[in-house]
Amino acid sequence: MMHSQDDGVIATNDDASICKRFAVQLGYWQDNYIQHFVKNAERKAPEINRGYYARVKGIETILLQFLELTKNVCQVINLGSGFDTRYWQLKEACRSPKTFYEVDFGAVTSRKCMAIRRRKPLQAYFNEQDLQYGTDGISASDYHLIASDLRNVGELDQKLTARGLEKSLPTIFIMECVMVYLHPQEAECVIKWAGESFKNAVFLNYEQVNMDDTFGKVMINNLKRRQCDLQGALACPTVDSQVERFKRLSWSDANALDMSTVYQRLPYEDRQRIERLEMLDEVDLFYQLLNHYCISWAFNDEGQTGFKNLGFH
């Protein structure tokens, strides 16, 4: 069932995709597929571009470490995936997992499905013989685009299972700026379901943090004016509380870092490269922005794959 603020949440996918396309256009990172989902790139402030660079590279760091540890014999489940292009990027780099699942509202997956049907470069990695299109989803041998409401965990589990999900296979869940839009109890249901169902898994989350100061309150109010309520913004107000939430909800251990720390731990040479792309007048503002986002990752490692070694070293 759609809720009153769902349109506002759905619109954040378009905003993020536009921001990513502009940053890619300027050379912050390479993505040969975002252009097929976003027609136009709108100019964004340099600190926004650097912030997206930190977000993309931060998530990528943990994901690639996970793929290496599992030797790609694993599953990726991107919850609230929007117009994310990682499936195609991983295929291009010959780093793809056994199966890649993407889940979002039907209003988003139907548009993504349409874009894939219309653009040959997005179809290049699919085997046409086992490719099945629906009105709001796609199924292929190693890719499934699924329309589902994350607030209904039973439906989510059923739809993933129907498309071959293997709960014994090493699995990484990815959520980017998704959990914070859910009611805290709804977010906890997703985390607990994943933790109880998958004993060889990683849960990788990117979202706002430290939102109880003036900067955070302005951010919350700005989004409210766009009919987008950060229901979960104060559920985990600190980096430490992000860790505690995972441990409380069936995950054996967890870590979390604010994005200021993540950014400074990304490869120095690449940071030097992107910092030359645009001048930054207000460096303090950039770090203030980063301090209000974090990456957290939890793991269950019954198979002793080495998930405790994931991180920014």
C-alpha positions as CSV (number, residue, x, y, z in Angstrom):
1,M,0.0,0.0,0.0
2,M,1.4,3.4,-1.0
3,H,1.7,6.0,1.7
4,S,1.3,9.8,1.5
5,Q,5.0,10.5,1.5
6,D,6.0,7.8,-1.0
7,D,6.0,10.2,-4.0
8,G,8.6,12.4,-2.2
9,V,10.8,9.3,-1.4
10,I,10.5,8.1,-5.0
11,A,11.6,11.6,-6.2
12,T,14.9,11.3,-4.2
13,N,15.9,8.6,-6.7
14,D,15.7,11.1,-9.6
15,D,17.6,13.7,-7.6
16,A,20.4,11.2,-6.7
17,S,20.6,9.9,-10.3
18,I,20.9,13.5,-11.7
19,C,23.6,14.3,-9.2
20,K,25.5,11.1,-10.1
21,R,25.2,11.8,-13.8
22,F,26.7,15.3,-13.4
23,A,29.6,14.0,-11.3
24,V,30.3,11.3,-13.8
25,Q,30.2,13.8,-16.6
26,L,32.9,15.8,-14.8
27,G,35.0,12.8,-14.3
28,Y,34.7,12.0,-10.6
29,W,34.3,8.3,-11.4
30,Q,33.5,6.2,-14.5
31,D,30.0,4.9,-15.2
32,N,29.1,4.1,-18.7
33,Y,25.5,3.3,-17.9
34,I,24.0,6.1,-15.8
35,Q,23.4,8.1,-19.0
36,H,20.8,5.5,-20.1
37,F,18.7,6.2,-17.0
38,V,19.1,10.0,-16.8
39,K,18.7,12.2,-19.8
40,N,20.1,15.4,-18.5
41,A,22.7,16.3,-16.0
42,E,22.1,19.5,-13.9
43,R,25.0,21.4,-12.5
44,K,25.6,20.8,-8.8
45,A,27.9,22.5,-6.3
46,P,31.4,21.0,-6.0
47,E,30.8,19.8,-2.4
48,I,27.8,17.8,-3.6
49,N,29.9,16.2,-6.3
50,R,32.6,15.3,-3.9
51,G,30.0,14.0,-1.5
52,Y,28.6,11.6,-4.1
53,Y,32.1,10.5,-5.0
54,A,32.7,9.6,-1.3
55,R,29.4,7.7,-1.2
56,V,29.9,5.8,-4.5
57,K,33.5,4.9,-3.7
58,G,32.7,4.1,0.0
59,I,30.0,1.6,-1.0
60,E,32.2,0.2,-3.8
61,T,35.1,-0.4,-1.4
62,I,33.1,-2.7,0.9
63,L,31.3,-4.4,-2.0
64,L,34.5,-5.2,-3.9
65,Q,36.1,-6.6,-0.7
66,F,33.1,-8.8,-0.2
67,L,33.2,-10.1,-3.8
68,E,36.9,-10.9,-3.4
69,L,36.4,-12.7,-0.1
70,T,33.6,-14.8,-1.7
71,K,35.3,-15.2,-5.0
72,N,32.1,-13.9,-6.6
73,V,30.2,-17.0,-5.5
74,C,27.6,-14.9,-3.8
75,Q,24.4,-12.8,-4.1
76,V,24.0,-9.0,-4.0
77,I,20.6,-7.7,-2.9
78,N,20.2,-3.9,-3.5
79,L,17.1,-2.8,-1.5
80,G,15.7,0.5,-2.7
81,S,18.0,0.3,-5.6
82,G,16.6,3.1,-7.7
83,F,18.5,3.6,-11.0
84,D,21.7,2.2,-9.6
85,T,24.0,0.8,-12.3
86,R,26.3,-1.5,-10.3
87,Y,25.1,-4.6,-12.0
88,W,26.3,-3.4,-15.4
89,Q,29.5,-1.9,-13.9
90,L,30.4,-5.2,-12.3
91,K,29.6,-7.2,-15.5
92,E,31.9,-4.8,-17.4
93,A,34.7,-5.3,-14.9
94,C,34.2,-9.2,-14.8
95,R,33.5,-8.9,-11.1
96,S,29.8,-9.8,-11.0
97,P,28.3,-12.1,-8.4
98,K,26.3,-15.3,-9.1
99,T,23.0,-13.3,-8.8
100,F,22.2,-9.6,-8.5
101,Y,18.8,-8.6,-7.1
102,E,17.4,-5.1,-7.2
103,V,14.2,-4.1,-5.3
104,D,12.2,-0.9,-5.3
105,F,8.7,0.5,-5.5
106,G,6.9,-0.5,-8.7
107,A,6.8,3.1,-9.8
108,V,10.6,3.0,-9.9
109,T,11.2,-0.5,-11.2
110,S,8.7,0.0,-14.1
111,R,10.7,3.0,-15.3
112,K,14.0,1.1,-14.9
113,C,12.5,-1.8,-16.8
114,M,11.4,0.5,-19.6
115,A,14.9,2.0,-19.9
116,I,16.5,-1.4,-20.1
117,R,14.0,-2.5,-22.8
118,R,14.8,0.6,-24.9
119,R,18.5,0.7,-24.7
120,K,20.7,-2.0,-26.3
121,P,23.8,-1.3,-24.1
122,L,21.8,-2.2,-21.0
123,Q,20.7,-5.5,-22.6
124,A,24.2,-6.5,-23.7
125,Y,25.0,-8.7,-20.7
126,F,21.7,-10.6,-20.7
127,N,21.1,-13.9,-22.4
128,E,18.1,-13.2,-24.5
129,Q,16.9,-16.8,-24.3
130,D,16.3,-16.6,-20.5
131,L,15.4,-12.9,-20.3
132,Q,11.8,-12.2,-19.1
133,Y,10.2,-8.7,-19.0
134,G,7.3,-7.8,-16.9
135,T,5.5,-4.4,-16.5
136,D,7.6,-3.6,-13.4
137,G,10.4,-6.1,-13.4
138,I,12.9,-8.2,-15.2
139,S,14.3,-11.7,-14.6
140,A,17.5,-13.1,-16.2
141,S,19.9,-15.8,-15.3
142,D,21.9,-13.6,-13.0
143,Y,19.8,-10.5,-12.6
144,H,16.3,-9.8,-11.1
145,L,14.6,-6.5,-10.9
146,I,11.7,-6.8,-8.4
147,A,8.9,-4.5,-7.5
148,S,8.2,-4.8,-3.7
149,D,7.5,-2.6,-0.7
150,L,10.3,-3.0,1.9
151,R,7.7,-2.3,4.6
152,N,6.3,-5.7,3.9
153,V,9.1,-8.1,4.7
154,G,7.0,-11.2,4.1
155,E,6.2,-10.1,0.6
156,L,9.9,-9.2,0.0
157,D,11.1,-12.6,1.2
158,Q,8.5,-14.4,-1.0
159,K,9.4,-12.5,-4.1
160,L,13.1,-13.0,-3.7
161,T,12.7,-16.7,-2.9
162,A,10.5,-17.1,-6.0
163,R,13.4,-15.8,-8.1
164,G,16.0,-18.3,-6.8
165,L,17.4,-16.6,-3.7
166,E,19.7,-19.0,-1.8
167,K,19.8,-18.1,1.9
168,S,22.8,-20.4,2.4
169,L,24.9,-18.5,-0.2
170,P,27.1,-15.6,1.0
171,T,24.9,-12.5,0.5
172,I,25.5,-8.7,0.8
173,F,22.6,-6.4,1.3
174,I,23.0,-2.8,0.2
175,M,20.8,0.1,1.3
176,E,21.6,3.7,0.4
177,C,19.5,6.5,1.9
178,V,16.6,4.1,2.2
179,M,16.3,3.0,5.8
180,V,16.1,6.6,7.0
181,Y,12.8,7.0,5.1
182,L,11.3,4.1,6.9
183,H,9.6,4.2,10.3
184,P,12.2,2.9,12.8
185,Q,10.2,-0.3,13.4
186,E,9.9,-1.0,9.7
187,A,13.7,-0.5,9.3
188,E,14.3,-2.9,12.2
189,C,12.1,-5.5,10.6
190,V,14.3,-5.5,7.4
191,I,17.5,-5.7,9.4
192,K,16.2,-8.5,11.7
193,W,14.8,-10.5,8.8
194,A,18.1,-10.3,7.0
195,G,20.1,-11.1,10.1
196,E,18.0,-14.1,11.1
197,S,17.6,-15.5,7.5
198,F,21.3,-15.2,6.4
199,K,24.1,-16.6,8.5
200,N,26.8,-15.8,5.9
201,A,26.0,-12.2,5.0
202,V,27.0,-8.6,5.1
203,F,24.6,-5.6,5.5
204,L,25.9,-2.4,4.0
205,N,24.0,0.8,4.9
206,Y,24.6,4.4,3.9
207,E,22.4,7.1,5.5
208,Q,22.2,10.4,7.4
209,V,23.6,10.6,10.9
210,N,24.2,13.3,13.6
211,M,20.9,15.0,12.6
212,D,20.1,16.5,15.9
213,D,22.3,19.6,15.4
214,T,21.4,22.8,13.6
215,F,22.8,21.6,10.2
216,G,20.9,18.3,10.5
217,K,17.6,20.0,11.5
218,V,17.9,22.3,8.4
219,M,18.4,19.2,6.2
220,I,15.3,17.5,7.7
221,N,13.1,20.6,7.3
222,N,14.2,21.1,3.7
223,L,13.2,17.5,2.9
224,K,9.9,17.9,4.7
225,R,9.0,20.9,2.5
226,R,9.4,18.5,-0.4
227,Q,6.9,16.0,1.2
228,C,9.8,13.8,2.2
229,D,10.0,12.9,5.9
230,L,13.1,11.4,7.3
231,Q,11.1,9.1,9.7
232,G,14.2,7.2,10.8
233,A,16.6,10.2,11.1
234,L,16.7,10.1,14.9
235,A,16.4,6.3,15.4
236,C,20.2,6.0,15.1
237,P,21.4,9.5,15.9
238,T,25.1,8.6,16.2
239,V,27.6,6.4,14.5
240,D,27.8,4.2,17.6
241,S,24.0,3.7,17.6
242,Q,24.2,2.4,14.0
243,V,26.4,-0.4,15.3
244,E,24.3,-1.1,18.3
245,R,21.1,-1.4,16.1
246,F,22.7,-4.2,14.0
247,K,24.0,-6.1,17.0
248,R,20.6,-5.9,18.7
249,L,18.9,-7.3,15.5
250,S,20.6,-10.6,14.8
251,W,23.9,-9.5,13.4
252,S,27.0,-10.8,15.1
253,D,29.1,-7.7,14.7
254,A,29.1,-4.3,13.0
255,N,31.2,-1.2,12.2
256,A,30.3,2.3,11.2
257,L,32.2,5.4,10.1
258,D,31.1,8.9,9.3
259,M,31.7,9.9,5.7
260,S,34.4,12.5,6.7
261,T,36.5,9.5,7.9
262,V,35.6,7.4,5.0
263,Y,36.6,10.1,2.5
264,Q,40.0,10.5,4.1
265,R,40.6,6.8,4.0
266,L,39.9,6.5,0.3
267,P,43.0,6.1,-2.0
268,Y,45.0,9.3,-1.7
269,E,46.0,9.5,-5.4
270,D,42.4,9.3,-6.5
271,R,41.3,11.9,-4.0
272,Q,44.1,14.2,-5.3
273,R,42.7,13.6,-8.8
274,I,39.1,14.5,-8.1
275,E,40.1,17.5,-5.9
276,R,41.7,19.0,-9.0
277,L,38.4,18.7,-11.0
278,E,36.7,21.6,-9.2
279,M,37.8,24.3,-6.8
280,L,36.1,24.1,-3.4
281,D,35.6,27.5,-1.8
282,E,34.2,26.2,1.5
283,V,36.2,23.1,2.6
284,D,34.7,23.3,6.1
285,L,31.2,23.1,4.6
286,F,32.1,20.0,2.7
287,Y,33.4,18.2,5.8
288,Q,30.3,19.4,7.7
289,L,28.2,17.8,5.1
290,L,30.2,14.5,5.3
291,N,29.8,14.5,9.0
292,H,26.1,14.1,8.6
293,Y,26.3,10.9,6.6
294,C,27.8,7.5,7.5
295,I,28.5,4.0,6.2
296,S,27.8,1.1,8.5
297,W,28.3,-2.6,7.8
298,A,27.3,-5.6,9.8
299,F,28.1,-9.3,9.3
300,N,27.2,-12.8,10.2
301,D,30.1,-15.1,9.3
302,E,29.3,-18.7,10.2
303,G,31.2,-19.8,7.1
304,Q,34.3,-18.0,8.4
305,T,34.8,-16.2,5.1
306,G,36.6,-13.3,6.8
307,F,33.9,-10.6,6.8
308,K,35.5,-9.1,10.0
309,N,38.3,-7.9,7.7
310,L,36.0,-5.7,5.7
311,G,36.6,-2.0,6.1
312,F,38.6,1.2,5.2
313,H,42.2,0.5,6.1
